Amino acid sequence: MKNILLTTAFSFIFITTFSQVVHPMKVDDFEKKMSATKEKTILDVRTPEEFVEGHLPGA
């Protein structure tokens, strides 16, 4: 019983700590934000097939 409670508590903490909320953004707003940021990293997590369908120049 103690293991179940610990596992449940750990799972809850892990999920609430590492889950992120996605905020959709218009392309124009994204371009403005990227232009205003000197250091930036964009991580593309799509599959290779999705990448071939279209990607940013220089990616």
C-alpha positions, 0 to 999 in steps of 0.5 A: 500500500505504501508503494502505491501511494509513493508511486501515485505521489511521484507520478502526480509531481512528475506530471505537474512539474514537467507538463507544459501548456501550449499557447498557439501563436500567429505567424506574425507574432512569432516573427516579431518575437524571434526578431526581438530575441538575439539568442534563440533555439528552435527544436524541431521534433517532427518526424523526418517525413514531416520535415521533408514536407516543409521546414525553415530555411537553414534547418 
